[in-house]
Amino acid sequence: MRLAFLGTPDFSVACLAELVAAGHEIACVYSQPPAPRGRGQDLKPSPVHAFAESLGLPVRTPVSMKTPEEIAAFQALDLDAAVVVAFGQILVKAVLEAPRLGCFNLHASLLPRWRGAAPIQRAIMAGDAVTGVQVMRMSEGLDEGPVLMGEQVRIDALETAGSLHDKLAAVGSRMLPVALAAIERGAAREVPQAEEGVTYAKKIKSAEARIDWTRPAAEVDRHIRGLSPFPGAWFEAPSDKGPVRVKALLSRVEDADGSPGAVLDDALLIACGEVAVRLLKAQREGKGVQEAEVFLRGFPLAAGTVLA
C-alpha cells in the first residue's frame, strides 16, 4: 500500500523498518522537529527522522499538523493508509479522513487502560502485571478508536521502562504488517473499546522524578523502574563536596526496616516507609550507569548514611 508513517522516538523505528521490509511504499515520513539533544544540546533529528533519511525517504517535520498548509500537503499524498506510532501530535479530522482506508495507530498498552503519552512508564509505576501492544483505528478522541489486533506482554519483577519498551517495540513491529495486510484485504475486525477501565497515562514530568523514601518500598521500586532509564528517579547523597545527585535505575524490594532514606548496609539497601529497596544500578552526575558493586567502589555509601 501507499502509506505515510508518523513517528518520532526509538520505539517507532523498528515499525518503520518492518513496513519498508514488507514492501509498502512510504510516500512520506512525518516526525517531530529536530530538538536539542546530548551534552552539547545541538539540534538533532529524531530517531525516526534520522532512520528515514538513511533510507532515502522523504521527511516532513511540521511544528503542527493542524495548519491548512500541512493538511493540504498530507491530503495531496493520495494515501491508502497512514500509520502512527508515537508521533507526539494530535491529528485533526481532515488528516484522519485523508487516506483511503484511514489512519491506524500502534499503541503500547491494552486499551482502554493507559491512553495517552506515557503508557509504558505508567504501567510499571502502577504495578500492572501485564500490558501489551494494540493496533487501533484512529478517531478524534485520544486513543479511543476501535482495536483491530493486539498482544499481551508480561511485566517482569525487574522490568524497567527501557526493557519493556524494547519488548513492546519488537512485538508491535511484527504486528503492524500483519494488521495492514488484513486491512488491505478488508478482513480486519474492529472491536470497540470497553467503556469501563479507562485510565490515562499522563506525560512524565521531571518534577515527579525525585524519590520519596517515605513511600512504601513497593511504590519506590516501581517508581525507580518506571522512570529507568529516562528521566531516571533520583535522590541526593551526602559527600565531602556537598549533596550529589544520584539516579536509581534498577531496584528490588527486600524485607528490612529503618528510618526512611537510611542506608541499612554497605550494599545499597535503603529503608522506605514500609520495608526497603535494594538499588541494583545507579548513576552519579557526569558518570555512566553502573552496577551497584561498581558504583560503590567509586562512591561508597556506608550503613547509617541518610539519603534525601
Helices and strands as residue ranges (DSSP letters): E 2-7, H 10-21, E 25-30, E 35-37, E 42-44, H 47-54, E 59-60, H 68-75, E 81-85, H 93-96, E 103-107, E 115-116, H 119-125, E 130-137, E 147-154, H 161-185, E 200-201, G 206-208, H 217-226, E 233-237, E 244-254, E 269-271, E 276-284, E 290-291, H 292-298
